[in-house]
């Protein structure tokens, strides 16, 4: 990632790292080489179709189309040839019939080629707006190309999907993320330990934007980036905390387990939803009888569903502890003895 062009040293120093180190060209992008080579070929042959980029956040969708736009248009032509609308903009049917239609329908007298309309977070557009957009795309294909960017393909109507060439941007692998993080670490002279790097990559789950935000916030808040400072800064439960929670839930009585977990949550500012997310893989690895494991997973899923509905977190914590206590009582004695050792989480 190169530093943003056209900024003063003071502006560059104060910029968020996700923007400061955003790729400026297609060559700067670190992943999805098959997609990039296809788009590069389409651009070189002047046969760029309407595009639909979808996939999880932080995987390079917006950076890719902006790099394409910079390759297609010079700096002085960029503002007149590219229209970019984000989720923060009003993109109801009136915007489709107004600014988008006006931009797509007008030709540039002194410039060759087609215009480019970038609709970021297109899955948040209303159904009426998407239906109006399909007609605009069809009518002005000769003059304008559209690029729709979304996280959920299912929220884009089939009529729009059929008019675009789809590319899926999957989560980035650790091998792709670590060299880019190393570059930022060297540029910013950050003191980081190997376990700190592993923790950042693990918590980001293939999201490059999130990894840079974690790196920047941890380095600014704590100075040295270690595994402990990363988990403390993000408020995410450490794997040792999850082991303690599982041990209390399976070995202590209800009141003791509840109080211990509540105290840990309060001290470290942990969210119950994050705790459930980390406990889930451990449940699969424990030596539970299949019927009991299924019963426990259903109960944990119910707790998570109720949390998503906005219920009281303390009540749902009680429900989670009760689920483990009920399951423990159903486990045969020989297997119950085997629950003494809770396996440690392996980060990676």
N, C-alpha and C positions, 0 to 999 in steps of 0.2 A: 504494500500500500504506500503510495506516495503522499506527501503532505499536500494539502489543498493549495492549488495555485492561486496567486493573486491576493494573498493575505499577508499582513505585516507580521513580524516576529511576535509582537504582543498578542495579536488576534489568534495566531497559530497556537500560542502557549495556552490561551484561555479556552480553546475549542474542546468540545468533548472528543475523546479519541476515536469514537466510531465515525465521526465526520473528518477529523484530522487525517486519519489513515484510511479513508474510503478509497477503493481503487478508482483510478482516473481513466484507465484504458483497459481493453479486453485482456491485454497481456499481463496486467497486474492481478487479475482474478486468480484465485488459488484452487478452484474446484470446478467440477462439472465440465471437464475438458471436452467431452463428447458434445455437450450442448453448445459450448463456445465455438468449437470447430464448425458445427453446423451453421450457427448464426454468422460466423465470419465468412463462410462460403456463400451464404445467401446475400450478404452485404456486397461482397466482391463481384457477384454476378448480377447485382441490381435486381434481385428477385425476392426481396424481403416481403413476407406475407404479414397478415395480421397475427399478432402473437398473444399467447395466454400463458403466463408464468404462474405456477402454483406450487405450494409447498410450505413447510414450517417457516416461522420468522427467523431472520438472521442468517439465511442461507445464500444470499447474493442475488436475489431477484431484481431489486431496484438498482443495485450497483451495476448489474449486467446491462440493463436497458439504458441507463445513463451513460455507460461507457460506449455503447453502440451509438447513442445520439451524438456524443462528442466525436466519434470517428466519422459519422455521416456529415456533420455540420461543423463549420468553423465557429470560433467563439463569437464573432460578430453576427453570425446567422442563427445562433442557437436560440435566442429568445423569440425570434420571429418564426422559426420553423418547428419549435417544440412547445407543446402545451402539456403541462404536468399538473394533475389534480390529485390531491391526497384525501384521505378519509376525513381530515379536518375541514375540508371544503364541503359546501352544500352541493350534493350531487343527485338531487331529485330530478324529476322529469323536466322541470323548468330549465335546469342547467344544461341538460342534453339538448333541449330545443333552442337554448340561447347560446351561451359561449362556445360549447362544443360544436354545434351546428354551424355557427358563424365562422369558427376557425377552420373547420373541415371544408366548408363550401367555397372559401375564397382562395384564389390562386395568387402566387407571388410572381410579379411581372419580371423581376430582374434576377430571380433565383431558379435554378433547375432542380429537378427531383421532387420528391413528395414530402409532405409535412408529417410530423409524428405526434400522436396524442397518447400520453401515458396516463392511465387511470390506475393509481395505486389503491390498494385495499378495495378492489372492485366488488368483493363479496358483500360489502356493506351498502351497495347501491340497492335502491328499491326495485321491486319487480316491474313497476311501470317504467322506471328509468331504463332498466335493461331492455325492455321490449322496444322502447323508443330508440335506444342506441343501436339495436340490430339493423334497423332501417337506415340509420345514418351511415353505419359501416358499409352496408351494401351499396348505397347510392354514391358515396364519395371515395370508393376504393382507388380510383385512378389518381386522385389528388392527395390522399391521406392514408397513412397506415396507423393502426391502433395497436397498443400493447396494454392488455389487461393484466393486473397483478393481484393475486389473492392468496389467502391461506387455505381456503376450503373450496375445492372445485365444485362440490355439490351445491353450493349457493349461487353458482353461475347458471343461468337458464340454458338449456340444451341448444337453443337457437344461436346464442352467442358462441358457445363452445364449438359448434360446427363451422363457424365462420373464421375460426382462428387455428393456428398451429400451436399445439399444446406442448409445453416443456415442464417436466416436474423437477423441482430443485429439492433434493433430499437433504437430510441433516449432514453436516460436515463430519468427517472422521477425525480422530485424534491426530493422525499423521498429517492431515491437511491443516489443522488448526495450530499445532505446536510451532512450526516454522514461522508463521505469521505473528504469533504471540512473541516469539523470540526476537523478531525484528522490532516490534514495538518496545519490548523490554530494553533492547540495546539503545534505541533512539531516546528513550526517556530515562535511561540509567537507573533502572529499578532493581532493588535488592530483593531477590526471590529465591526460595528454596525449591528443590525438585518436588517435594510433596505439596508445596503451594501451587506449582504448575499443574500437577495431577488433579488437585482439588478444583481448580478453575475449569479445566477441561471437562471434568466429570459433572460439575454442577451446570455447565452451560448446555450440555446435551446436544451438541452439534450446532449451537446457535453462536455464530461468530460475534454478533453484536453484543450478546449477553456476556460473553467471555471478556470482551474489551471493557465493558462497563464494570464487571466484577474486578478486573485488574486495576482499573483506574481508581475506583472507590476504595479498594483495599489499600493500595499504595498511598493514597492521600490521607486515609484515616489512621493507618497503623504504621506507615513507613516501610517496614519489612513485610513482604508477602510470604506467609507460611500457611500450612494447612489450617492451623487453629485460627489465624487472623482472617482467612477467607471465610470460614464457616461462621465466625463471630460477626463479621461485617455484613454478610448476606442474611444472617438470622436463620440459617438452615441447620437442621439437626446434624450433629457430628455422628459418625457411625458408632462411636463408643456410647453416646447418649441413647441411640436406638437399642443397643444391646442392654443397657440398664433398664430401659422401659419394658423391653420384652421379658427380662428377668423378673422385674417387679410384678408384671401382669400375670406371669405363670407361677411364681413361687411365693409371693406374699399374699396376705389376705386382702380383701377388697379395699378397706379403708386405708391401709398402709400403702398399697400400690397407688391408689388415687392421689393421696397426699404427696407422695414422692414425685409422681409425674407432674402434678400441678405446680409443685415447687420448682422443678426443673424448667417447666415451660415459662414460669414467671421470671426466673433468674436469667434465662438466655433468650427470652422473647420469641419462643418457638411457636409456630402455627400448627394446630392439630392436623390440618390437611397435609402439611409437609411430613409430619410424623407418620401418618397413614401411608403416604407414598413410599417412605423408606422401610416401613415394617413389611409391606406387601411381599418383596422378594425373599425376606427372611422366612415368612410363613411357608413359602413354597419349598424352602430348603430344610425345614424342620421335619423330624420323623413323626409326622402326624398320620393316623389312619386316614385313608382317602375320604371317607364320609365326613369325618370330623374336620378335615382341611376345607372341604367344600362348604360346610356349615359356617366355619369361621370366616372364610372369604366373603360369603354372602352377607354376613353381619357387618363386616368392615366396609363393604360396598354400600350398605344401607347408611352407615354412619357418614361416609363421604358424600352421599347423595343429600342427606339432611343438612350437612354443612354447606353444600352448594346452594341450598334453598334459604340459607340465612338464619339457621337455628342457633341456639345458645351453645357456645363452644364447651362450657363446663359440663353441660348436660350430655353432650355428645362424647366428651372424655369419659364420663361415667359409663356410657353405653359401650365404648371401646374396651374399657377394663372389664366390664361385665361379660362381654363376649369371650374374652380370654379365660375368665374365671369359669364360665359355663363349660367351655371346651375342655379345660383342664380336668374338671370333674368327670368328664366322659371318657378320658384317656385311660386305658388299662394300666394297672400298676407297673408292670415291667417297662412299658414305654414311657410312663411318667418319670421314671428314674433317669431315662435317657435325655430328659429335657434339662438336666443340670448344666450342661455346657452349651451355651449359645454361641454358634459360630460367628466369627468376626466377619464383617463386611469386607469384601475385596474391592478396592477402588480401582476402576480401570475399565 
